[in-house]
Amino acid sequence: MTSGRADLSAVEFDALRDRLLQVAERARRDLASLTGDFNAIVAASAQSNADDEHDPEGSTIAFERAQVSSLTDRARAAESELAQALTRWEAGTYGYCEICGAPIGYERLLARPATTRCILHA
């Protein structure tokens, strides 16, 4: 078995593929969960006539909705970046710096599977 990049062993190449698939699946699950949470908050607030803006008991529904919305946006961006990384993998361009074209280090790719830049251009 040969790796897809001359600077990676077959074991490293397989480990990167597995890591990329694992992180992409986790991002999809996170996005689905946060979307469900957001929808539940919206549904709950639609059925409530509480004056959450003046509730002394803690955070408001609007705050919770904004917080989950922000987390959902971040999860959506991460999922998109990982989908693009998988596309690069299929095209044979995964793991190369988009600035200089040099191979991105194995350890960096393990830590940040969707990265598009080497450490010098990060």
TACOR-V556625 format. One record per residue. N is the residue number from 0. RES is the residue in three letters. OMEGA is omega in whole degrees, -180 to 180 (* if undefined). BURIAL is + if it has 24 or more other ideal C-beta (glycine too) atoms within 12 Angstrom, else -. Layout:
[[N,RES,OMEGA,BURIAL] [N,RES,OMEGA,BURIAL]]
This chain:
[[0,MET,179,-] [1,THR,178,-] [2,SER,180,-] [3,GLY,179,+] [4,ARG,-176,+] [5,ALA,-177,-] [6,ASP,180,-] [7,LEU,172,+] [8,SER,178,-] [9,ALA,179,-] [10,VAL,179,-] [11,GLU,180,+] [12,PHE,179,+] [13,ASP,179,-] [14,ALA,178,-] [15,LEU,178,+] [16,ARG,180,+] [17,ASP,180,-] [18,ARG,180,+] [19,LEU,179,+] [20,LEU,-180,-] [21,GLN,-178,-] [22,VAL,178,+] [23,ALA,178,+] [24,GLU,178,-] [25,ARG,178,-] [26,ALA,178,+] [27,ARG,179,-] [28,ARG,179,-] [29,ASP,-180,+] [30,LEU,179,+] [31,ALA,180,-] [32,SER,-179,-] [33,LEU,177,+] [34,THR,176,-] [35,GLY,178,-] [36,ASP,-180,-] [37,PHE,180,+] [38,ASN,178,-] [39,ALA,178,-] [40,ILE,180,+] [41,VAL,-180,-] [42,ALA,-180,-] [43,ALA,-179,-] [44,SER,178,-] [45,ALA,-178,-] [46,GLN,-176,-] [47,SER,174,-] [48,ASN,-179,-] [49,ALA,176,-] [50,ASP,-173,-] [51,ASP,180,-] [52,GLU,-178,-] [53,HIS,-179,-] [54,ASP,-179,-] [55,PRO,-175,-] [56,GLU,178,-] [57,GLY,-175,-] [58,SER,-180,-] [59,THR,176,-] [60,ILE,179,+] [61,ALA,178,-] [62,PHE,180,-] [63,GLU,179,-] [64,ARG,180,+] [65,ALA,180,-] [66,GLN,180,-] [67,VAL,177,+] [68,SER,178,-] [69,SER,178,-] [70,LEU,178,-] [71,THR,178,+] [72,ASP,179,-] [73,ARG,179,-] [74,ALA,178,+] [75,ARG,178,-] [76,ALA,179,-] [77,ALA,180,+] [78,GLU,178,+] [79,SER,179,-] [80,GLU,180,+] [81,LEU,175,+] [82,ALA,177,+] [83,GLN,178,+] [84,ALA,178,+] [85,LEU,176,+] [86,THR,177,-] [87,ARG,178,+] [88,TRP,-180,+] [89,GLU,-179,-] [90,ALA,-179,-] [91,GLY,-179,-] [92,THR,-180,-] [93,TYR,174,+] [94,GLY,177,+] [95,TYR,-178,+] [96,CYS,179,-] [97,GLU,180,-] [98,ILE,-173,-] [99,CYS,179,-] [100,GLY,180,-] [101,ALA,176,-] [102,PRO,174,+] [103,ILE,-177,+] [104,GLY,-180,+] [105,TYR,-178,+] [106,GLU,179,-] [107,ARG,179,+] [108,LEU,176,+] [109,LEU,-178,-] [110,ALA,-177,-] [111,ARG,-172,+] [112,PRO,-178,+] [113,ALA,-176,+] [114,THR,179,+] [115,THR,-176,+] [116,ARG,175,-] [117,CYS,-177,+] [118,ILE,179,-] [119,LEU,-178,-] [120,HIS,-179,-] [121,ALA,*,-]]
